[in-house]
Amino acid sequence: MANWEGINEFVAVVETQSFTAAAERLSTSVANISRRVTALEDKLAVKLFVRTTRKVSVTEVGATYYQHCKPLVEGSC
């Protein structure tokens, strides 16, 4: 996994609060978003989201990680 892999997807899910909306924003599939976020969680050895069948919520660790990732994503555009 490249260092940046999954970060754009993670930021999109946080901002949209939805894997589906994040997939639409990034013009990719929900499965791809899910795979990338799960791989990022595995790499970091933390849960970034609490997932239920109805919604996704960012964890406290995820919120902190988002604050670090957002400026990086904005700077990469």
C-alpha positions as CSV (number, residue, x, y, z in Angstrom):
1,M,0.0,0.0,0.0
2,A,1.4,3.4,-1.0
3,N,1.6,6.0,1.8
4,W,-1.3,8.0,0.4
5,E,-3.5,5.1,-0.5
6,G,-6.9,5.3,1.3
7,I,-6.4,8.9,2.6
8,N,-8.5,10.6,-0.1
9,E,-11.2,8.0,0.4
10,F,-11.1,8.4,4.2
11,V,-11.4,12.2,3.9
12,A,-14.3,11.8,1.5
13,V,-16.2,9.4,3.8
14,V,-15.7,11.8,6.8
15,E,-16.9,14.8,4.8
16,T,-19.9,13.1,3.3
17,Q,-20.7,10.8,6.2
18,S,-21.4,8.1,3.6
19,F,-19.5,5.5,1.7
20,T,-22.0,5.8,-1.2
21,A,-21.6,9.6,-1.3
22,A,-17.8,9.3,-1.1
23,A,-17.8,6.9,-4.0
24,E,-19.9,9.3,-6.0
25,R,-17.6,12.2,-5.2
26,L,-14.5,10.3,-6.2
27,S,-16.1,8.6,-9.2
28,T,-15.5,5.1,-8.0
29,S,-17.4,2.1,-6.5
30,V,-18.5,1.8,-2.9
31,A,-16.6,-1.5,-2.8
32,N,-13.4,0.3,-3.7
33,I,-14.0,3.0,-1.0
34,S,-14.7,0.3,1.5
35,R,-11.5,-1.7,0.6
36,R,-9.3,1.3,0.7
37,V,-10.6,2.5,4.1
38,T,-10.4,-0.9,5.6
39,A,-6.8,-1.3,4.3
40,L,-6.0,2.1,5.8
41,E,-7.5,1.0,9.1
42,D,-5.5,-2.2,9.0
43,K,-2.2,-0.3,8.2
44,L,-2.8,2.1,11.1
45,A,-4.1,-0.7,13.4
46,V,-7.1,1.5,14.5
47,K,-10.8,1.8,13.7
48,L,-11.5,5.1,11.9
49,F,-15.2,4.6,11.6
50,V,-18.1,2.8,13.4
51,R,-20.1,1.2,10.7
52,T,-23.8,0.1,11.0
53,T,-26.2,-1.0,8.3
54,R,-27.7,2.5,8.4
55,K,-24.9,4.9,9.0
56,V,-21.2,5.5,9.4
57,S,-19.7,7.6,12.2
58,V,-16.1,8.7,12.6
59,T,-14.4,7.5,15.8
60,E,-12.5,9.9,18.1
61,V,-9.2,8.6,16.6
62,G,-10.7,9.0,13.1
63,A,-11.6,12.6,13.8
64,T,-8.1,13.3,15.0
65,Y,-6.6,11.6,12.0
66,Y,-8.9,13.6,9.7
67,Q,-7.5,16.9,11.2
68,H,-4.1,15.7,10.1
69,C,-5.1,14.4,6.7
70,K,-7.3,17.2,5.5
71,P,-4.5,19.8,5.0
72,L,-2.5,17.1,3.2
73,V,-5.3,16.3,0.8
74,E,-6.0,20.0,0.1
75,G,-2.3,20.6,-0.6
76,S,-2.1,17.7,-3.0
77,C,-4.7,19.2,-5.4
